[in-house]
Amino acid sequence: MTKNKELADYIMDQLSDLGDIRNIPMMGGYIFYYKELIFGGIYENGFFVKITEASKKYMPDSLPEPPYEGAKLMLPVTILDDKDALQIMVEEMYPELPERKTKKKKK
């Protein structure tokens, strides 16, 4: 089992009380969704979430960095082992997350 798979399983367990959490494997990492909006993922440098007011509030010690070369800045998750804080942060991030882009239909 890969380190990333174990981390993904741990994160799913930490967020299990929220319901409506899922992840999909992507390029050796995982993308995480809450209520069908992407809030974060596991990348080569660990677990990161999008920068929102909520993520900054719950992780004031986390400094924005690109999770991989060429990526937009995200916040490394510093509260992974605090199940309650992690769940509240993800819930509070939800209204601040961008809507999913709809795929344009080919003509």
C-alpha positions as CSV (number, residue, x, y, z in Angstrom):
1,M,0.0,0.0,0.0
2,T,1.3,3.4,-0.9
3,K,2.0,6.2,1.6
4,N,-0.5,8.4,-0.2
5,K,-3.2,5.7,-0.1
6,E,-2.7,5.3,3.7
7,L,-2.9,9.1,4.1
8,A,-6.0,9.3,2.0
9,D,-7.7,6.6,4.1
10,Y,-6.6,8.5,7.3
11,I,-8.1,11.8,6.0
12,M,-11.3,10.0,5.0
13,D,-11.5,8.6,8.5
14,Q,-10.8,12.0,10.1
15,L,-13.6,13.6,8.0
16,S,-16.0,10.6,8.2
17,D,-18.5,12.5,10.5
18,L,-19.1,15.1,7.8
19,G,-20.6,12.7,5.3
20,D,-20.5,13.7,1.6
21,I,-16.7,13.5,1.5
22,R,-15.1,11.6,-1.3
23,N,-11.7,11.4,-3.0
24,I,-10.5,10.3,-6.4
25,P,-6.9,9.1,-7.2
26,M,-5.2,11.5,-9.6
27,M,-1.6,11.5,-10.8
28,G,-0.2,9.6,-7.8
29,G,-2.1,11.7,-5.3
30,Y,-5.8,12.2,-4.4
31,I,-8.3,15.0,-4.9
32,F,-10.8,15.6,-2.0
33,Y,-14.4,16.7,-2.5
34,Y,-16.9,18.0,0.1
35,K,-20.5,18.2,-1.2
36,E,-19.0,17.8,-4.7
37,L,-16.7,20.8,-4.4
38,I,-12.9,20.3,-4.4
39,F,-11.4,21.6,-1.1
40,G,-8.0,19.9,-1.2
41,G,-5.8,17.0,-2.1
42,I,-2.8,14.9,-1.5
43,Y,0.1,15.9,-3.6
44,E,3.8,15.1,-3.6
45,N,4.4,17.4,-0.6
46,G,1.5,16.1,1.5
47,F,-2.1,17.1,2.2
48,F,-3.1,20.6,1.1
49,V,-6.3,22.6,1.1
50,K,-7.5,25.7,-0.9
51,I,-6.7,29.0,0.7
52,T,-10.0,30.4,2.2
53,E,-10.8,32.6,5.2
54,A,-11.7,29.4,7.1
55,S,-8.5,27.5,6.2
56,K,-6.4,30.6,7.2
57,K,-8.4,30.9,10.5
58,Y,-7.9,27.3,11.5
59,M,-4.3,27.0,10.4
60,P,-2.7,30.4,11.1
61,D,0.7,28.7,11.2
62,S,0.4,27.3,7.7
63,L,2.2,29.2,5.0
64,P,0.9,29.1,1.4
65,E,3.1,27.0,-0.9
66,P,2.6,25.3,-4.2
67,P,1.8,21.6,-3.6
68,Y,3.7,20.7,-6.8
69,E,5.7,22.6,-9.3
70,G,3.6,25.1,-11.3
71,A,0.6,24.8,-9.1
72,K,-1.5,27.6,-7.5
73,L,-0.6,28.3,-3.9
74,M,-2.4,26.1,-1.3
75,L,-2.1,25.6,2.5
76,P,-0.4,22.6,3.9
77,V,-2.7,21.0,6.5
78,T,-1.3,21.4,10.0
79,I,-4.3,20.2,11.9
80,L,-4.7,16.7,10.4
81,D,-4.6,15.0,13.7
82,D,-7.3,17.3,15.3
83,K,-10.4,15.6,13.9
84,D,-12.9,18.2,15.3
85,A,-10.9,21.2,14.1
86,L,-10.4,19.6,10.7
87,Q,-14.1,18.9,10.2
88,I,-15.2,22.3,11.3
89,M,-12.6,23.9,8.9
90,V,-13.8,21.9,5.9
91,E,-17.4,22.7,6.7
92,E,-16.6,26.4,7.0
93,M,-14.6,26.3,3.8
94,Y,-17.5,25.0,1.8
95,P,-19.3,28.3,1.2
96,E,-16.0,29.9,0.2
97,L,-15.1,27.3,-2.4
98,P,-15.4,28.1,-6.1
99,E,-18.2,26.4,-7.9
100,R,-17.3,23.4,-10.1
101,K,-16.6,24.4,-13.6
102,T,-19.1,22.8,-16.0
103,K,-17.6,21.0,-18.9
104,K,-18.5,22.6,-22.2
105,K,-20.3,20.3,-24.6
106,K,-18.6,19.7,-27.9
107,K,-20.7,20.9,-30.9
